[in-house]
Amino acid sequence: MQSRRQALKKTALVAGLLASTGMFPQFAFAFSKDAFEAKSVSDVLKALGKGAPTESKDVTITGPDIAENGAVVPLGVSTTLPGVKQLLILVEKNPAALIALFNVTDSVEAAFSIRGKMGQSSDVYAVAIMNDGKAFFAKKEVKVTLGGCGG
């Protein structure tokens, strides 16, 4: 019987070998620290190298009108636009605006759901970034009765 330490050691070894051979998808390691630390919606887009987004009916944001607990707010983002590269969920008045970033390919349906934290009532944005660099958004106001993150 293997000890937990031995099992973890073997798992780490296999993961390292797979990563060195390119077996893991490259986008799984994509992370933009500057974007996740940005304080506003415009700063997030600037950190990702994008300009101001355009409002679009083809981008959809879902969430409750009133969230009783800001620690677990169900949010969804989707789009019917072809050629989407990334989908973002941003909360305008959070200490860090970007709460989710999804990398999308043509083989992935561009629809995601999460449970995010909201510190206070705010506009929530869904942003679709296209392969050509254009950005489109939709927004929804969510009122929070009990805050979920400090600031």
Short mmCIF file of the C-alpha atoms (twelve columns), coordinates in Angstrom:
data_MODEL
# 
_entry.id   MODEL 
# 
loop_
_atom_site.group_PDB 
_atom_site.id 
_atom_site.type_symbol 
_atom_site.label_atom_id 
_atom_site.label_alt_id 
_atom_site.label_comp_id 
_atom_site.label_asym_id 
_atom_site.label_seq_id 
_atom_site.Cartn_x 
_atom_site.Cartn_y 
_atom_site.Cartn_z 
_atom_site.pdbx_PDB_model_num 
ATOM 1   C CA . MET A 1   0.000   0.000  0.000   1 
ATOM 2   C CA . GLN A 2   1.323   3.418  -0.986  1 
ATOM 3   C CA . SER A 3   1.565   6.263  1.430   1 
ATOM 4   C CA . ARG A 4   -0.106  9.538  0.536   1 
ATOM 5   C CA . ARG A 5   3.308   11.131 0.067   1 
ATOM 6   C CA . GLN A 6   4.369   8.455  -2.437  1 
ATOM 7   C CA . ALA A 7   1.112   8.798  -4.380  1 
ATOM 8   C CA . LEU A 8   1.474   12.591 -4.574  1 
ATOM 9   C CA . LYS A 9   5.097   12.244 -5.661  1 
ATOM 10  C CA . LYS A 10  4.138   9.890  -8.506  1 
ATOM 11  C CA . THR A 11  1.244   12.117 -9.554  1 
ATOM 12  C CA . ALA A 12  3.521   15.158 -9.689  1 
ATOM 13  C CA . LEU A 13  6.074   13.178 -11.723 1 
ATOM 14  C CA . VAL A 14  3.444   12.078 -14.268 1 
ATOM 15  C CA . ALA A 15  2.022   15.605 -14.516 1 
ATOM 16  C CA . GLY A 16  5.519   17.000 -15.084 1 
ATOM 17  C CA . LEU A 17  6.210   14.464 -17.828 1 
ATOM 18  C CA . LEU A 18  2.905   15.193 -19.559 1 
ATOM 19  C CA . ALA A 19  3.517   18.941 -19.371 1 
ATOM 20  C CA . SER A 20  7.017   18.605 -20.822 1 
ATOM 21  C CA . THR A 21  5.741   16.561 -23.773 1 
ATOM 22  C CA . GLY A 22  2.976   19.033 -24.579 1 
ATOM 23  C CA . MET A 23  0.133   16.699 -23.624 1 
ATOM 24  C CA . PHE A 24  -1.672  19.391 -21.621 1 
ATOM 25  C CA . PRO A 25  -3.576  22.020 -23.607 1 
ATOM 26  C CA . GLN A 26  -1.658  25.276 -23.754 1 
ATOM 27  C CA . PHE A 27  -4.660  27.429 -22.864 1 
ATOM 28  C CA . ALA A 28  -5.053  25.651 -19.526 1 
ATOM 29  C CA . PHE A 29  -2.026  27.570 -18.260 1 
ATOM 30  C CA . ALA A 30  -3.105  30.964 -19.620 1 
ATOM 31  C CA . PHE A 31  -3.337  33.522 -16.827 1 
ATOM 32  C CA . SER A 32  -3.240  37.271 -16.879 1 
ATOM 33  C CA . LYS A 33  -2.291  38.483 -13.404 1 
ATOM 34  C CA . ASP A 34  -2.698  42.150 -14.395 1 
ATOM 35  C CA . ALA A 35  -6.237  41.520 -15.671 1 
ATOM 36  C CA . PHE A 36  -7.326  39.696 -12.510 1 
ATOM 37  C CA . GLU A 37  -5.854  42.437 -10.306 1 
ATOM 38  C CA . ALA A 38  -7.410  45.333 -12.269 1 
ATOM 39  C CA . LYS A 39  -9.824  47.512 -10.313 1 
ATOM 40  C CA . SER A 40  -12.179 48.608 -13.120 1 
ATOM 41  C CA . VAL A 41  -13.767 47.219 -16.275 1 
ATOM 42  C CA . SER A 42  -11.672 49.479 -18.525 1 
ATOM 43  C CA . ASP A 43  -8.463  48.486 -16.685 1 
ATOM 44  C CA . VAL A 44  -9.247  44.793 -17.245 1 
ATOM 45  C CA . LEU A 45  -9.671  45.322 -20.977 1 
ATOM 46  C CA . LYS A 46  -6.503  47.444 -21.099 1 
ATOM 47  C CA . ALA A 47  -4.563  44.666 -19.317 1 
ATOM 48  C CA . LEU A 48  -5.806  42.206 -21.945 1 
ATOM 49  C CA . GLY A 49  -4.777  44.592 -24.735 1 
ATOM 50  C CA . LYS A 50  -8.334  45.431 -25.837 1 
ATOM 51  C CA . GLY A 51  -10.108 48.719 -26.395 1 
ATOM 52  C CA . ALA A 52  -13.575 49.822 -25.364 1 
ATOM 53  C CA . PRO A 53  -16.241 47.190 -26.028 1 
ATOM 54  C CA . THR A 54  -19.439 47.726 -28.015 1 
ATOM 55  C CA . GLU A 55  -22.835 46.721 -26.639 1 
ATOM 56  C CA . SER A 56  -24.338 43.721 -28.463 1 
ATOM 57  C CA . LYS A 57  -27.590 41.771 -28.273 1 
ATOM 58  C CA . ASP A 58  -25.628 38.637 -29.242 1 
ATOM 59  C CA . VAL A 59  -23.883 38.589 -25.842 1 
ATOM 60  C CA . THR A 60  -25.979 37.499 -22.860 1 
ATOM 61  C CA . ILE A 61  -25.418 37.858 -19.114 1 
ATOM 62  C CA . THR A 62  -27.699 36.019 -16.697 1 
ATOM 63  C CA . GLY A 63  -28.035 36.434 -12.959 1 
ATOM 64  C CA . PRO A 64  -30.573 37.261 -10.274 1 
ATOM 65  C CA . ASP A 65  -32.094 40.719 -9.986  1 
ATOM 66  C CA . ILE A 66  -31.546 40.493 -6.226  1 
ATOM 67  C CA . ALA A 67  -28.868 38.272 -4.661  1 
ATOM 68  C CA . GLU A 68  -29.517 37.507 -1.000  1 
ATOM 69  C CA . ASN A 69  -25.909 36.489 -0.372  1 
ATOM 70  C CA . GLY A 70  -23.084 38.187 -2.283  1 
ATOM 71  C CA . ALA A 71  -20.729 35.295 -1.488  1 
ATOM 72  C CA . VAL A 72  -22.494 32.974 -3.963  1 
ATOM 73  C CA . VAL A 73  -24.154 34.812 -6.835  1 
ATOM 74  C CA . PRO A 74  -25.088 32.550 -9.787  1 
ATOM 75  C CA . LEU A 75  -23.968 34.222 -13.021 1 
ATOM 76  C CA . GLY A 76  -23.947 33.034 -16.613 1 
ATOM 77  C CA . VAL A 77  -22.424 34.286 -19.831 1 
ATOM 78  C CA . SER A 78  -23.084 33.175 -23.403 1 
ATOM 79  C CA . THR A 79  -22.887 34.423 -26.953 1 
ATOM 80  C CA . THR A 80  -24.063 33.397 -30.402 1 
ATOM 81  C CA . LEU A 81  -21.305 35.350 -32.153 1 
ATOM 82  C CA . PRO A 82  -18.981 33.245 -34.335 1 
ATOM 83  C CA . GLY A 83  -15.226 33.552 -33.824 1 
ATOM 84  C CA . VAL A 84  -15.186 34.159 -30.068 1 
ATOM 85  C CA . LYS A 85  -11.752 33.917 -28.425 1 
ATOM 86  C CA . GLN A 86  -12.595 34.740 -24.793 1 
ATOM 87  C CA . LEU A 87  -15.618 35.316 -22.589 1 
ATOM 88  C CA . LEU A 88  -15.258 37.444 -19.457 1 
ATOM 89  C CA . ILE A 89  -17.457 38.108 -16.445 1 
ATOM 90  C CA . LEU A 90  -16.756 41.392 -14.674 1 
ATOM 91  C CA . VAL A 91  -18.310 43.002 -11.598 1 
ATOM 92  C CA . GLU A 92  -17.918 46.779 -11.710 1 
ATOM 93  C CA . LYS A 93  -17.779 47.549 -7.959  1 
ATOM 94  C CA . ASN A 94  -15.740 44.529 -6.776  1 
ATOM 95  C CA . PRO A 95  -12.221 45.128 -5.392  1 
ATOM 96  C CA . ALA A 96  -11.001 43.186 -8.470  1 
ATOM 97  C CA . ALA A 97  -13.421 43.570 -11.387 1 
ATOM 98  C CA . LEU A 98  -12.606 40.388 -13.363 1 
ATOM 99  C CA . ILE A 99  -14.112 37.315 -11.737 1 
ATOM 100 C CA . ALA A 100 -13.977 34.831 -14.644 1 
ATOM 101 C CA . LEU A 101 -12.150 34.466 -17.958 1 
ATOM 102 C CA . PHE A 102 -12.942 31.607 -20.333 1 
ATOM 103 C CA . ASN A 103 -10.828 30.763 -23.384 1 
ATOM 104 C CA . VAL A 104 -13.073 29.563 -26.217 1 
ATOM 105 C CA . THR A 105 -12.456 27.726 -29.473 1 
ATOM 106 C CA . ASP A 106 -14.837 26.833 -32.306 1 
ATOM 107 C CA . SER A 107 -15.261 23.364 -30.780 1 
ATOM 108 C CA . VAL A 108 -16.539 24.774 -27.467 1 
ATOM 109 C CA . GLU A 109 -20.044 26.112 -26.939 1 
ATOM 110 C CA . ALA A 110 -19.654 29.694 -25.746 1 
ATOM 111 C CA . ALA A 111 -21.881 29.392 -22.672 1 
ATOM 112 C CA . PHE A 112 -20.608 29.207 -19.076 1 
ATOM 113 C CA . SER A 113 -22.084 29.439 -15.574 1 
ATOM 114 C CA . ILE A 114 -20.320 30.266 -12.321 1 
ATOM 115 C CA . ARG A 115 -21.010 31.288 -8.754  1 
ATOM 116 C CA . GLY A 116 -19.179 34.549 -8.156  1 
ATOM 117 C CA . LYS A 117 -18.640 36.883 -5.228  1 
ATOM 118 C CA . MET A 118 -20.029 40.390 -5.156  1 
ATOM 119 C CA . GLY A 119 -19.172 42.861 -2.424  1 
ATOM 120 C CA . GLN A 120 -22.130 45.166 -3.115  1 
ATOM 121 C CA . SER A 121 -24.855 45.934 -5.623  1 
ATOM 122 C CA . SER A 122 -23.282 46.538 -9.002  1 
ATOM 123 C CA . ASP A 123 -23.477 46.202 -12.759 1 
ATOM 124 C CA . VAL A 124 -22.234 42.826 -13.998 1 
ATOM 125 C CA . TYR A 125 -20.711 42.685 -17.477 1 
ATOM 126 C CA . ALA A 126 -20.352 39.828 -19.943 1 
ATOM 127 C CA . VAL A 127 -17.649 40.610 -22.496 1 
ATOM 128 C CA . ALA A 128 -16.983 38.565 -25.637 1 
ATOM 129 C CA . ILE A 129 -13.553 39.107 -27.178 1 
ATOM 130 C CA . MET A 130 -13.380 38.045 -30.801 1 
ATOM 131 C CA . ASN A 131 -10.517 36.501 -32.784 1 
ATOM 132 C CA . ASP A 132 -10.069 39.819 -34.625 1 
ATOM 133 C CA . GLY A 133 -9.638  41.714 -31.322 1 
ATOM 134 C CA . LYS A 134 -13.064 43.387 -31.199 1 
ATOM 135 C CA . ALA A 135 -14.956 43.267 -27.898 1 
ATOM 136 C CA . PHE A 136 -18.729 43.156 -27.344 1 
ATOM 137 C CA . PHE A 137 -20.605 43.329 -24.053 1 
ATOM 138 C CA . ALA A 138 -23.903 43.021 -22.236 1 
ATOM 139 C CA . LYS A 139 -24.610 44.221 -18.715 1 
ATOM 140 C CA . LYS A 140 -27.087 43.543 -15.945 1 
ATOM 141 C CA . GLU A 141 -27.597 45.200 -12.569 1 
ATOM 142 C CA . VAL A 142 -27.539 42.804 -9.620  1 
ATOM 143 C CA . LYS A 143 -28.578 44.060 -6.200  1 
ATOM 144 C CA . VAL A 144 -26.859 42.400 -3.246  1 
ATOM 145 C CA . THR A 145 -28.484 42.396 0.201   1 
ATOM 146 C CA . LEU A 146 -25.521 40.789 2.058   1 
ATOM 147 C CA . GLY A 147 -21.996 41.490 0.714   1 
ATOM 148 C CA . GLY A 148 -19.685 38.639 -0.157  1 
ATOM 149 C CA . CYS A 149 -16.198 40.160 -0.405  1 
ATOM 150 C CA . GLY A 150 -14.448 42.869 1.547   1 
ATOM 151 C CA . GLY A 151 -12.910 45.839 -0.024  1 
# 
